[in-house]
Each structure stands twice: as structure tokens, then as C-alpha cells.
């Protein structure tokens, strides 16, 4: 499978900027914000530490703070990972939208097609880049960012006379969080597969502006169904439309935020991290796993397969825009 | 000799427009074929069908394969340059070579690097940083390092200056072509390639007007510089075309022998472009 490996490298070379630089920028912003936040609240901290710390003694403080630190780091790491999943979906969205369109626009498709590579492998390589290459890039950078944040946090503790090893590192399940992000990326891809397939189809089909197709067609479908429901004065039509939109919204939400994974949009909503122990990496992982058995996923697979098959078919004869 | 390309009753329709009409063709191994025709004659449509980029009706076989159905397989044995601008802009020279090496079984990366070492193209350059001429050199370096049975060039030198164009064809002829390979070229600058062609195919409004080898062609068509004294006599011999240059009449004749024509004036080999114009006119008159 040398050719397929080459195709994946090709995607990496072309989209290095989006796949690597995006998480790097998020990492830098996060680190800068941590330092700024520390500098701004440092005085308060010192006062607290100075007042209570001396009275109770550092040992006692460490014990009391351990549970708090756990909540703080879990919330922080979960939030950071959620942000990465969210941004990654946006990056992959636009990557797929251009993946079978941009080379037709600049005619470089004629070069790619002059090589012995089937349209099947070409289209599949775009999909694999979206569900494996991009997450791997984000994952690698996220690990570095989280380590960096932990080191910064340790420094802040050290400056204030606390022991970061007993207080911070011993209470943080970093490996669990990294596993959760990796699993989250797979869950994200599983839920988002029908969206990815649809984007590939629009990208292969559009003669210009694939975005209009990708967003416009679903919007039209909703409008037409809405009108039909309105004209027939049928309550049932409205209910089925509502159910349909709810299903799509569930897929959309899971694609944007796999950590908030749920089988149904209205099921156990808790906005924001930190509720009911949901920031613990292993709780998140088991909840993501449990929601995998939603009936929406096999439907999504079927839809994705149809879209991708059509994209491959269209790719065979559409060489220009 | 083996047949590289054969077309029988190939047709292509775009909605109301018939782009190819019953094209019958056969190209043998070891030929350099010029595909010549005015804009919109169907050259690119024909080449697209040959390269498997578009479907067509009728029987079309390239190296024994159906191009549209078996494109990936076919591309192991043939390569093409469609236009100078088709290399992706974002890619680095080193990356495009690596990619080709990994995806093409008949590509030699050393050959390509060796070829590029004689140019200003640098491995760390991106394609968008290269000039048009350098991009064409890079593309030619890639194509020439592929051990292909058939090379298809569709306006390969479009937009290049004359030095690059000359170098391009020199390289092609000296470093690449041997009688195991076959080349099909289309270009508007016919004068630049006519000396390297072994065969020409004229195409007009989707129809093949002429399919002949150069020797055959030059043994049938003659250009005569007729002096004023012989003008009437020459006219009665029914020239295909006539033009006046510096007071002399230059006429194009189709004839089985040059003996009689030599009595009318100085006989020359006509250029392919003059022949093309003449044959197009002839068809029009006949129609």
C-alpha cells in the first residue's frame, strides 16, 4: 500500500498548516492566557496563602487542596480537549469541502490523474486524512500543550511554596485524558461520518462554491419539509420534521463535541464541564462508548457510504470546475 | 509493429454538440504523431478520451486497455502533460518527486534529480515559486523519468518563451525518445515541431481529415515558386492554394510526381501549417 501511504502524505503536505499550526496556535494562546491569568490573580492568591497557609500549615493545606486541584485540572483538561475536538471538526469540515474541488479549480487534477492512482484510492485517502491524519496531528500537539500547561501550573505552585508533585501531578490523570482525546477523535469520526461523506460528495460535485451545496441543500430540504408540513396542516408532519432535525442535531453535536456524547440531543443535558463528575477521563470514555449503540450511527454509515460512492463516481469524469 | 492506439467509430456528444464524429485512428509504436486542428476541433476531447479522463462511445483501445474504465492501470504505461500550469502550486519539488516515486512503479527519481540538476529548479522550492519555464522543466523532468510506452503532450509549451520551447523539444528528442516509445503532440506552434514528427493527423469539426505519415505527405504535396511567366500555365495545373510573396506566386499542388512541377518553378517541401490550411480549404470547397 505504498501508493495509499503516499496519498496520505500528500494530504499532510498540503494541509500541514491547518492540521498542525491550528493546534499549535491554540496551545500558545492557552499558555499565554494561563500566564496572564496567574499574573492578574497572583495578589489574591498570595493573600490567601499568606493568611490561611501560615495558620494551618502547608501539610494540611495540601490535603485540603488535593480534591480541589483534581476538579480544577480535570475541568481544565476536559475543556482544552473539547476545544480541540471542536476546532478540529471545523478544520476537517473545510478540508473535506475543498478536497475534491481545489485541484479541479487549479487544474492540478490533470497531474494527479496522470499518475497510476485510482479515483477510489484518491477519494478514500481524503476520508482517511480527515478521520486519522488530522486527529493524529491534533492529538500530538494537544499532548505537548497539556504538558506545557502542567509545567506552568507546577511553576505557579512552586512560586507559592506548594509541592507540585504531591499536589498537582499525583492528582492528575494525564494518561487518561490523552486516551480520552484519542478515543474522542474516533467517536467524533464515527458520528461525523455522514457529514464527512456529504462534504466529499459536495466537493466532488460542485462546479463552484461547494460550501453553498453543502449547506444549501440541507437547508432547502428543511424548508421544503417545513412548508409541506405547514400546507398540509398535519401535526404529524411537524412532529416527524422535529424528530428529523433532532436526529441531525444530535449527529452535529456529537461531531462537534464528542465528550458531550449522547444518543439523543435532549438526553441528560449538562452545559459546561464539571457537572456530575463528567470531567473525569474514564467517565467520559465510558459515556462515549455507551452512546455508540445509538441507531443513528448505522443510518449514518449507510448515508456516508452512498455519498462516498457517488463522490468516487463523479470524480471519474469531472476534471474541471 | 504493434498498435499503441486504435479508435473505431469513436463518438463524443456534449448535449447538442457533437465533439467527435466517427473517429477512426490507429497509431503504431515508435511514431511521433502531431495532432493538428483549429480551436474547438476536438483535439482535447480526443486526448481526454485517450487518457481516460472522459468517456466516449465506440471502440477505443490504448495499449489494449479501455482508457476510461482502466485509467489507473493504463497510467502505469503512459504519461501526459496537459498544460504547463497543472502541477499543484503548494507542493515542494522534493515532495512531488517523492510522491511520484511512491505511486508510480516506472518512475526513476534519480533520473529526475539528474535532469533537474541541469536547471535552476531547486529541491526545496515550491511550485508556486518557480517561473513558468521552470515549472515546465520540472514537469518534463518527471515525465521523462517515467519509463512509459506512450507520452501525450497537449500544448506542452503554451506560454513559454522561444528558448524554453526549443530546449523542451530538444530534450524530448535527444534524452527521451527512442523507437520503443510513442509520442502524441498537439500544439498551435506547428512549425516548431514539424521536423520531429513522423506522422500527422488533421482534425476538423470532430472529424479526422487526414492521417498520414510525413514521407507520404511530402511525396504528394509540393510547394512551387512560380515566376510571372509561368503563371497561367501553373493555374491550369489546378493549385490547391496560391499566395503572393515578393512578386512571386507560391502555389501548393498535389501531384504524384514533381517532374512536371519543376518546369513551373522552384519546388519546395511545403510546411505542415501551409498544408493544413490548404487541406482545410479543400474540404470546405468539397462540402
Contacts between the chains, C-beta under 8 A, distances in Angstrom:
chain1	res1	chain2	res2	distance
A	2	B	102	5.1
A	2	B	103	7.4
A	3	B	102	6.6
A	3	B	103	4.7
A	5	B	102	6.9
A	6	B	98	7.6
A	6	B	99	5.3
A	6	B	102	3.6
A	6	B	103	4.9
A	7	B	103	7.4
A	9	B	95	8.0
A	9	B	98	7.7
A	9	B	99	7.1
A	9	B	102	7.9
A	10	B	95	7.9
A	10	B	99	5.6
A	13	B	90	7.7
A	13	B	91	6.6
A	13	B	92	7.4
A	13	B	95	5.2
A	14	B	88	7.5
A	14	B	90	5.5
A	14	B	91	7.3
A	103	B	88	6.7
A	106	B	85	7.8
A	106	B	88	7.0
A	106	B	89	6.4
A	107	B	82	7.5
A	107	B	83	6.7
A	107	B	85	6.2
A	107	B	86	5.0
A	108	B	86	5.4
A	108	B	87	6.4
A	108	B	88	3.8
A	108	B	89	7.4
A	109	B	86	7.8
A	110	B	53	7.6
A	110	B	80	7.9
A	110	B	82	4.0
A	110	B	83	7.1
A	110	B	86	4.4
A	111	B	82	7.7
A	111	B	86	4.6
A	111	B	87	5.5
A	111	B	88	6.6
A	111	B	139	7.7
A	112	B	88	7.8
A	113	B	51	7.7
A	113	B	52	8.0
A	113	B	53	6.2
A	113	B	71	7.2
A	113	B	75	7.6
A	114	B	51	7.6
A	114	B	75	6.4
A	114	B	79	5.6
A	114	B	80	5.1
A	114	B	81	7.7
A	114	B	82	7.5
A	115	B	75	5.9
A	115	B	100	6.6
A	115	B	103	5.2
A	115	B	104	5.7
A	116	B	72	5.2
A	116	B	73	6.9
A	116	B	74	7.8
A	116	B	75	3.9
A	116	B	76	4.4
A	116	B	103	6.8
A	116	B	104	6.1
A	116	B	105	7.3
A	117	B	72	6.0
A	117	B	75	7.5
A	117	B	103	5.6
A	118	B	71	7.5
A	118	B	72	3.9
A	119	B	71	7.9
A	119	B	72	7.8
A	121	B	72	8.0
A	316	B	68	7.5
A	316	B	71	7.9
A	317	B	53	7.7
A	317	B	54	5.8
A	317	B	55	6.3
A	317	B	68	8.0
A	319	B	48	7.5
A	319	B	53	5.3
A	319	B	54	7.4
